[in-house]
Amino acid sequence: MDELKELFEQGKWYHCFRYEGLLSNGAYDIETYIPHYGFENDYAGKTVLDVGSSDGYFSIWMKEHGASRVCAVDSNKYDGSLAIQASNFNLKNYEQKYAQYVDDYSRFRSVYERFGLNNSNKLLLMAKLKSLEVEFQNGTVYDLKPFGEFDLVMCNDLLEHLRDPITAIEQLYFAAKEKCVIAVSSAMKTNWFNRNKPLLTYQGHISGGSFYSLSEAAVIAMCKAAGFRDARVVSRFDMENRTHRVANPHFVVHAFK
Ligand SMILES: C[S@@+](CC[C@H](N)C(=O)[O-])C[C@H]1O[C@@H](n2cnc3c(N)ncnc32)[C@H](O)[C@@H]1O
């Protein structure tokens, strides 16, 4: 238990998880913000795809709320290779960041091995700890065909990191049977003047791994172009990054087939 406590407190986490009095040292405490995503209370019998799942807070939440099948897809291989298409100027920073997943595994290997894991994938660790069946697939939002179709598809805080958000939204459309929930972290969304204009601002030269700031109208227009019959903004909120102590503005879109 001491080792697990150390892993929760000192490991490399993206999401905060609460487990038997422990709190993982994640950058984002999604629990606080769940009401903003407009989820149902019960997903009994529903299949869910979580694209860009990271530590898998949303996948675990869906399974705990009744989903019959949850498939999490992320490009992170947990072997130190880059999971994100960074700008060249920022490559070194990202290489260092992704090396931390390997360091985390070396440091807490005995915990991971105890749960039959051979890398530091926190989604799989949390699923084991909570005895939940959640699938993890290494893959990309640019090709979701191998994973099939799901009642609900989620893609949270990924579009802004992509060089090609249009292809990504088209793939979400093909993977969704009913509905897609898309959360976007974007500097532009708080700006009421630009909110309703279909704008993208290139910011890759500043952030290196976050290519575009997308307006709400841009995401809605892309959803409609991809084929969704309706798409609407259901919430706007600021989410605190606990590591950098900054509030990141977010909006959530629900897109319907
Ligand atoms: C900013 S995190 C968001 C995590 C989570 N969805 C959330 O909202 O808290 C983006 C995640 O997308 C993954 N990712 C980056 N590019 C991807 C791609 N092309 N396909 C699938 N996942 C990708 C990253 O590895 C990372 O785990």
The ligand as an SDF file (V2000), in Angstrom:
LIG
                    3D

 27 29  0  0  0  0  0  0  0  0999 V2000
   -4.6690   16.7510  -23.7070 C   0  0  0  0  0  0  0  0  0  0  0  0
   -4.8300   15.0180  -23.4860 S   0  0  0  0  0  0  0  0  0  0  0  0
   -6.5740   14.8890  -23.1190 C   0  0  0  0  0  0  0  0  0  0  0  0
   -6.9020   13.6840  -22.2740 C   0  0  0  0  0  0  0  0  0  0  0  0
   -8.3920   13.4680  -21.9300 C   0  0  0  0  0  0  0  0  0  0  0  0
   -9.1800   13.1790  -23.0900 N   0  0  0  0  0  0  0  0  0  0  0  0
   -8.9570   14.6400  -21.2040 C   0  0  0  0  0  0  0  0  0  0  0  0
   -9.8360   15.3470  -21.7430 O   0  0  0  0  0  0  0  0  0  0  0  0
   -8.5650   14.8800  -20.0600 O   0  0  0  0  0  0  0  0  0  0  0  0
   -4.7280   14.4470  -25.1520 C   0  0  0  0  0  0  0  0  0  0  0  0
   -4.5080   12.9510  -25.2900 C   0  0  0  0  0  0  0  0  0  0  0  0
   -4.6190   12.6010  -26.6630 O   0  0  0  0  0  0  0  0  0  0  0  0
   -3.5780   11.7280  -27.0390 C   0  0  0  0  0  0  0  0  0  0  0  0
   -3.3330   11.9190  -28.4790 N   0  0  0  0  0  0  0  0  0  0  0  0
   -2.5430   12.8330  -29.0940 C   0  0  0  0  0  0  0  0  0  0  0  0
   -2.6150   12.6940  -30.4270 N   0  0  0  0  0  0  0  0  0  0  0  0
   -3.4820   11.6670  -30.6540 C   0  0  0  0  0  0  0  0  0  0  0  0
   -3.9850   11.0400  -31.8210 C   0  0  0  0  0  0  0  0  0  0  0  0
   -3.6100   11.4440  -33.0360 N   0  0  0  0  0  0  0  0  0  0  0  0
   -4.8540   10.0250  -31.6990 N   0  0  0  0  0  0  0  0  0  0  0  0
   -5.2460    9.5980  -30.4640 C   0  0  0  0  0  0  0  0  0  0  0  0
   -4.8080   10.1410  -29.3150 N   0  0  0  0  0  0  0  0  0  0  0  0
   -3.9430   11.1710  -29.4100 C   0  0  0  0  0  0  0  0  0  0  0  0
   -2.4120   12.1000  -26.1550 C   0  0  0  0  0  0  0  0  0  0  0  0
   -1.5240   11.0110  -26.0000 O   0  0  0  0  0  0  0  0  0  0  0  0
   -3.1190   12.4750  -24.8510 C   0  0  0  0  0  0  0  0  0  0  0  0
   -3.2530   11.3640  -24.0090 O   0  0  0  0  0  0  0  0  0  0  0  0
  1  2  1  0
  2  3  1  0
  2 10  1  0
  3  4  1  0
  4  5  1  0
  5  6  1  0
  5  7  1  0
  7  8  2  0
  7  9  1  0
 10 11  1  0
 11 12  1  0
 11 26  1  0
 12 13  1  0
 13 14  1  0
 13 24  1  0
 14 15  1  0
 14 23  1  0
 15 16  2  0
 16 17  1  0
 17 18  1  0
 17 23  2  0
 18 19  1  0
 18 20  2  0
 20 21  1  0
 21 22  2  0
 22 23  1  0
 24 25  1  0
 24 26  1  0
 26 27  1  0
M  CHG  2   2   1   9  -1
M  END
$$$$
